[in-house]
Amino acid sequence: MKNKYFGTDGIRGTVNQGNITGEKFFKFGLASGNYFKNQKKNKQIAIIAKDTRLSGYTLEPALVSGLVSGGMHVFTLGPLPTNGLAMLTKSMKANMGIMITASHNQYYDNGLKLFGPDGMKLSDNIEKRIEKLIDAKNSKQLTNPKLLGRVKRLEDGNERYTKILKNNFPKNYNLKGLKIVLDCANGAGYKAAPKLLKELGAKVIPIGINPNGLNINDKCGSTFPIRIKSAVKKNKAHVGISFDGDADRIIMCDENGKIVDGDQIIAMLAKRWKIKKILKGGVVGTQMSNFGLERFLKKEKIRFLRAKVGDRYVKEKMKKFNFNLGGEQSGHIILGKFATTGDGLLVALEVLFSLRKQKKASKLLNVFTPLPQILENVTVKNKNIINNFKVKKAIKKASKLIRSKGRILVRKSGTESKIRIMAESNDKNLILKCIKIIKSSLK
């Protein structure tokens, strides 16, 4: 059964519409607080972080109000990368963590991602239980006035987070001699990332570090990699690094200006970890992972599994099969040895660890030849159009055409009002033909 509020990656939508209102966020806080409060009776602590959207100032107080009204004590951290929130949820032994963000979406969207006490995103089962509480009567969840929670702001969230990151690497780890272009998407990583890379000795050319509440992901960040491409060439940098709004994605660029997606980064890490004998089990990708990655890993005798799109599904499969590396083409990469969810800055540090000596990102990061792949995002009024008879017929027709020469995947976006069409094959004309057939049916 489909979730009512939760999508692929938490709850998300347009601000002041539908589920993204102060009224709803009060209910989300009250319901999730009650659920996690009942899991641990000895303490009642929730921590909240956010990205840089203007709407965060509207939604955070409502969320806090709901949590406190249910008896949870709340620590607010301000702007902090999503995995920073996940790491601190675990290290502070909190009942739960909530990240207020719409990730790579534009400023007019917002939402939240929930984490349990283990720093993990919630399972579908737990989300369904919380949804029942959201729709239940508030009066039953409101606590006695004497037991209301308290709220405190922690100013050192970014310092705590970067300290944990540093502890994952040798004490003598440094980036001296590397020139890095860093695009923080005017988002949650704009403080922690430039500061940490500079502390490690790198020469950093930062862009996307002046958030104004409205410019998050605006022609910058991982969804607009052309920005690091031009900046790397202009500044003759060794490498470019680009995050999204909540810094859980990373896209890179080599010294020649070639964009490097999540699949290439995963391939590089898998090969390196296998040589170092720290790769556990194999690699988990998604339905969107390029077939070239699958082919490369097979050649390297590294097991490869596909999960549903969404980094929490990747993590669930990693946990099930005891793998410690997985991720998505979009740049959500989970280093299971260090983290419970995607972390752009952590992945950057792991890649830069190898780049320090080689200094040629083009040699390090262009690991396999990808199968030509095209992804089209079609904006629709109702995503359920994917179940329309004509659309199903078109998908069937396109699938039949590309069969044995490639593959095609059509799915609803979990975060936007879009249908995503992906096709890959060595025959580019065939790809375009198949996509056109499906796009026409959607219109």
ZIVEN-V506793 format. One record per helix or strand of 3 or more residues. SS is the DSSP state (alpha for helix, beta for strand). FROM is the first residue (numbers start at 1). LEN is the number of residues. Records with the same first field share a line. If there is no record, write none. Layout:
BEGIN
SS = FROM-LEN, FROM-LEN
END
This chain:
BEGIN
beta = 10-5, 45-6, 73-7, 96-5, 109-8, 151-3, 179-5, 203-5, 239-5, 249-5, 282-5, 303-5, 325-3, 332-4, 373-7, 406-7, 418-8
alpha = 22-16, 56-14, 82-10, 124-12, 138-3, 145-3, 157-10, 192-8, 226-10, 262-14, 291-9, 311-11, 344-15, 361-5, 383-5, 389-14, 428-15
END
